[in-house]
């Protein structure tokens, strides 16, 4: 049974900024007033920002475009995109050698979204649409029957080489790609397919026997049917983007359900942080998992809720998402070496995983620039500038004689020559979203 039918959504339960501020647990927006904008592609914004990261916005935009068009896309086109069979061969080293030519449901769905979004929003180059189309054709040849999930991995030619996983991430990434591709191709059937996949996944997620273990967290016994922030994160981003293209009351209910779960139930007022795992009925989990905060997911989810707040013109949600984004970035920041940690295994004992994955760093850049665009908040400007300097100092591999950026490293971001994967999602998503943010800010400055 859907928990939405068992619990009345607490639409009025979102904690207000004033209440949080009075509790002493929240850092304010420095007096800057925010205003939501229903057009994330470049509508009028409030904040006028003349320079950022020590340079005019047009110069920063030029840097972003270099990293996308001159650094990332040529390498991906030459070494990762399979122009013969379609899809993405991400098991590739720094020199562009395919260690294997295997493909995965995760990376196919993500790649479809990236190249469809690129075509829809950045540059209408037919080769981007063709790349997305070939991956769509590749993955749909193996569509599972009934309530089964897509097989996890495939040979280069498209033969499944592993069983379906026990979680729906791959399916939802595929749905996200199909929704964006539907808009790019003008074929509504792919949006309909995306909805069909989503509804299937929600049915499985709402089954108390749904089994998933967040292996990225502390070693602990995970209950059956647990609610996971990372799941809500993927759900809300998919639904939010689908609703930008077509109104749908069923999807609006799923969006409400997701926001309610994230902001009201996963939020732990004891330490003003968002827990990764709850019991199936959304009650607070007991034992070691009660202390588990996956800060990378929280930071990522909060900027997604900024975008959703803009879509639904919800000022209250925008402000609260901005505030919780700010708090979690501050908590996760490495005051010694810079950047943010992705995983807090135990809040009270302050036990962290101290590796530095690129995606967590880039979520900070998306969120802080989005908040700066709409509010002009000094803290958001300071956060973006500090993080941009850190990331561009540490992660581009050009300084070591290689293209693109490093995906993950130790706490000091020590370079390792041997690496086995090329990312096809978080990095280009960051570049594209912030290109759009910067273009909107430049446009606003000209008004």
HUCOR-V688640 format. One record per residue. N is the residue number from 1. RES is the residue in one letter. OMEGA is omega in degrees with one decimal (999 if undefined). Layout:
N_RES_OMEGA / N_RES_OMEGA
This chain:
1_X_177.6 / 2_X_-178.8 / 3_X_177.7 / 4_X_178.6 / 5_X_-177.6 / 6_X_-177.2 / 7_X_173.6 / 8_X_-178.1 / 9_X_-178.5 / 10_X_-177.1 / 11_X_-179.4 / 12_X_-173.7 / 13_X_-179.1 / 14_X_-179.9 / 15_X_-179.2 / 16_X_177.4 / 17_X_-178.0 / 18_X_178.9 / 19_X_179.5 / 20_X_179.9 / 21_X_-180.0 / 22_X_-178.9 / 23_X_-179.2 / 24_X_-176.3 / 25_X_-168.9 / 26_X_174.3 / 27_X_-172.8 / 28_X_-177.8 / 29_X_176.2 / 30_X_174.8 / 31_X_-179.3 / 32_X_-178.3 / 33_X_179.4 / 34_X_177.7 / 35_X_-178.5 / 36_X_-177.9 / 37_X_-174.8 / 38_X_-179.8 / 39_X_-179.3 / 40_X_-176.8 / 41_X_175.8 / 42_X_176.1 / 43_X_-178.0 / 44_X_179.3 / 45_X_-179.3 / 46_X_-169.0 / 47_X_171.4 / 48_X_-177.9 / 49_X_-175.9 / 50_X_-179.0 / 51_X_-177.6 / 52_X_-178.2 / 53_X_174.8 / 54_X_-178.2 / 55_X_174.5 / 56_X_-178.1 / 57_X_-179.7 / 58_X_177.4 / 59_X_177.2 / 60_X_176.4 / 61_X_178.7 / 62_X_176.4 / 63_X_179.5 / 64_X_-178.9 / 65_X_174.8 / 66_X_-177.1 / 67_X_178.7 / 68_X_-169.5 / 69_X_-176.6 / 70_X_-177.1 / 71_X_-172.1 / 72_X_-171.1 / 73_X_178.5 / 74_X_179.6 / 75_X_-179.6 / 76_X_-178.3 / 77_X_-175.3 / 78_X_-168.1 / 79_X_-172.2 / 80_X_178.9 / 81_X_176.4 / 82_X_-176.7 / 83_X_-179.2 / 84_X_-174.6 / 85_X_-176.5 / 86_X_176.1 / 87_X_-169.3 / 88_X_179.8 / 89_X_-171.5 / 90_X_177.4 / 91_X_-170.3 / 92_X_-176.7 / 93_X_-174.2 / 94_X_178.8 / 95_X_-178.8 / 96_X_177.8 / 97_X_175.4 / 98_X_179.1 / 99_X_163.7 / 100_X_176.1 / 101_X_179.1 / 102_X_178.7 / 103_X_-178.4 / 104_X_177.4 / 105_X_178.5 / 106_X_-171.5 / 107_X_174.0 / 108_X_179.0 / 109_X_180.0 / 110_X_-179.7 / 111_X_176.2 / 112_X_179.7 / 113_X_-176.1 / 114_X_-174.8 / 115_X_173.4 / 116_X_178.8 / 117_X_177.0 / 118_X_179.2 / 119_X_-176.6 / 120_X_-165.9 / 121_X_-171.8 / 122_X_-177.8 / 123_X_-177.1 / 124_X_176.9 / 125_X_-177.8 / 126_X_-178.9 / 127_X_176.5 / 128_X_178.1 / 129_X_178.8 / 130_X_176.9 / 131_X_178.3 / 132_X_-177.8 / 133_X_-179.1 / 134_X_177.1 / 135_X_175.5 / 136_X_-179.8 / 137_X_-179.4 / 138_X_-172.3 / 139_X_-177.8 / 140_X_174.9 / 141_X_-177.3 / 142_X_180.0 / 143_X_-178.5 / 144_X_178.5 / 145_X_176.0 / 146_X_-177.4 / 147_X_-179.3 / 148_X_174.5 / 149_X_176.0 / 150_X_171.5 / 151_X_-173.0 / 152_X_-173.4 / 153_X_-171.9 / 154_X_168.6 / 155_X_178.9 / 156_X_-176.9 / 157_X_176.5 / 158_X_177.8 / 159_X_177.7 / 160_X_-179.6 / 161_X_174.5 / 162_X_178.8 / 163_X_173.8 / 164_X_178.5 / 165_X_179.5 / 166_X_179.6 / 167_X_-171.3 / 168_X_-177.0 / 169_X_-179.1 / 170_X_-180.0 / 171_X_-178.1 / 172_X_173.7 / 173_X_176.3 / 174_X_178.1 / 175_X_179.3 / 176_X_177.4 / 177_X_-178.4 / 178_X_178.5 / 179_X_-179.8 / 180_X_178.6 / 181_X_177.5 / 182_X_179.1 / 183_X_-178.9 / 184_X_-175.4 / 185_X_-175.8 / 186_X_-178.8 / 187_X_-174.6 / 188_X_-176.1 / 189_X_-178.8 / 190_X_172.0 / 191_X_178.9 / 192_X_177.8 / 193_X_178.1 / 194_X_178.4 / 195_X_178.5 / 196_X_178.3 / 197_X_-180.0 / 198_X_-179.0 / 199_X_176.1 / 200_X_-177.9 / 201_X_178.1 / 202_X_176.8 / 203_X_178.3 / 204_X_-178.0 / 205_X_-178.5 / 206_X_173.7 / 207_X_-179.6 / 208_X_179.7 / 209_X_177.4 / 210_X_-174.8 / 211_X_177.4 / 212_X_177.1 / 213_X_-178.7 / 214_X_-174.3 / 215_X_179.0 / 216_X_-177.3 / 217_X_-179.8 / 218_X_176.3 / 219_X_-176.9 / 220_X_177.6 / 221_X_-178.6 / 222_X_-179.0 / 223_X_174.7 / 224_X_174.9 / 225_X_-176.9 / 226_X_174.5 / 227_X_-170.6 / 228_X_178.8 / 229_X_179.5 / 230_X_176.4 / 231_X_178.8 / 232_X_-179.6 / 233_X_-178.7 / 234_X_179.1 / 235_X_-174.6 / 236_X_179.3 / 237_X_178.1 / 238_X_-176.5 / 239_X_-179.7 / 240_X_-180.0 / 241_X_178.1 / 242_X_-178.3 / 243_X_172.6 / 244_X_-176.1 / 245_X_-177.7 / 246_X_176.3 / 247_X_-179.1 / 248_X_-175.7 / 249_X_-179.9 / 250_X_178.4 / 251_X_176.3 / 252_X_178.3 / 253_X_178.6 / 254_X_176.6 / 255_X_177.6 / 256_X_179.9 / 257_X_-177.6 / 258_X_-179.9 / 259_X_178.5 / 260_X_-179.7 / 261_X_-176.2 / 262_X_-168.8 / 263_X_-177.5 / 264_X_-174.2 / 265_X_178.9 / 266_X_177.1 / 267_X_-178.1 / 268_X_-176.7 / 269_X_179.8 / 270_X_178.5 / 271_X_175.7 / 272_X_176.1 / 273_X_-176.0 / 274_X_179.0 / 275_X_179.3 / 276_X_-169.7 / 277_X_172.0 / 278_X_171.1 / 279_X_-175.6 / 280_X_-178.7 / 281_X_176.9 / 282_X_173.1 / 283_X_-176.8 / 284_X_-178.1 / 285_X_-179.2 / 286_X_176.2 / 287_X_-174.6 / 288_X_-177.2 / 289_X_177.3 / 290_X_-179.0 / 291_X_-172.0 / 292_X_176.2 / 293_X_178.7 / 294_X_-170.7 / 295_X_178.2 / 296_X_178.6 / 297_X_-178.5 / 298_X_-179.5 / 299_X_178.9 / 300_X_-178.2 / 301_X_-177.4 / 302_X_177.1 / 303_X_175.7 / 304_X_178.0 / 305_X_171.3 / 306_X_179.6 / 307_X_178.6 / 308_X_176.9 / 309_X_176.2 / 310_X_-179.4 / 311_X_-176.5 / 312_X_179.5 / 313_X_-177.0 / 314_X_-176.9 / 315_X_-177.3 / 316_X_179.3 / 317_X_178.8 / 318_X_-176.9 / 319_X_-178.9 / 320_X_177.1 / 321_X_177.9 / 322_X_-178.4 / 323_X_-179.4 / 324_X_171.3 / 325_X_-178.5 / 326_X_-177.5 / 327_X_-176.3 / 328_X_174.9 / 329_X_179.1 / 330_X_-179.8 / 331_X_-175.3 / 332_X_-174.5 / 333_X_175.1 / 334_X_-176.3 / 335_X_-179.4 / 336_X_-172.9 / 337_X_-180.0 / 338_X_-178.7 / 339_X_-179.6 / 340_X_171.7 / 341_X_-176.5 / 342_X_-167.5 / 343_X_174.5 / 344_X_-176.6 / 345_X_-177.7 / 346_X_-176.4 / 347_X_-173.6 / 348_X_-179.9 / 349_X_177.1 / 350_X_-179.6 / 351_X_-176.9 / 352_X_159.0 / 353_X_-167.5 / 354_X_173.4 / 355_X_-176.9 / 356_X_177.1 / 357_X_-178.0 / 358_X_-173.1 / 359_X_-180.0 / 360_X_178.9 / 361_X_-175.8 / 362_X_175.4 / 363_X_176.9 / 364_X_-179.2 / 365_X_177.8 / 366_X_-175.8 / 367_X_-176.8 / 368_X_178.8 / 369_X_177.6 / 370_X_179.0 / 371_X_178.2 / 372_X_-179.7 / 373_X_-173.5 / 374_X_-173.6 / 375_X_-172.8 / 376_X_-176.1 / 377_X_-179.4 / 378_X_-178.3 / 379_X_178.9 / 380_X_176.9 / 381_X_179.2 / 382_X_-179.3 / 383_X_179.9 / 384_X_-176.1 / 385_X_178.8 / 386_X_-177.1 / 387_X_179.1 / 388_X_178.5 / 389_X_179.5 / 390_X_-174.8 / 391_X_-177.1 / 392_X_172.4 / 393_X_-168.3 / 394_X_-164.5 / 395_X_177.6 / 396_X_-174.7 / 397_X_179.3 / 398_X_-179.8 / 399_X_178.9 / 400_X_176.8 / 401_X_-179.5 / 402_X_175.6 / 403_X_178.8 / 404_X_-174.2 / 405_X_177.2 / 406_X_-178.1 / 407_X_-178.9 / 408_X_-177.1 / 409_X_175.8 / 410_X_-174.5 / 411_X_-178.3 / 412_X_-176.1 / 413_X_177.4 / 414_X_-178.9 / 415_X_172.7 / 416_X_-175.7 / 417_X_-177.4 / 418_X_177.4 / 419_X_-167.2 / 420_X_-177.5 / 421_X_171.5 / 422_X_-179.7 / 423_X_179.0 / 424_X_-176.2 / 425_X_-171.3 / 426_X_-177.1 / 427_X_178.1 / 428_X_176.8 / 429_X_177.8 / 430_X_-177.4 / 431_X_-177.5 / 432_X_-178.8 / 433_X_-179.3 / 434_X_168.8 / 435_X_179.2 / 436_X_177.2 / 437_X_-179.3 / 438_X_177.6 / 439_X_178.5 / 440_X_179.3 / 441_X_177.9 / 442_X_177.8 / 443_X_179.8 / 444_X_179.4 / 445_X_-177.7 / 446_X_-177.5 / 447_X_999
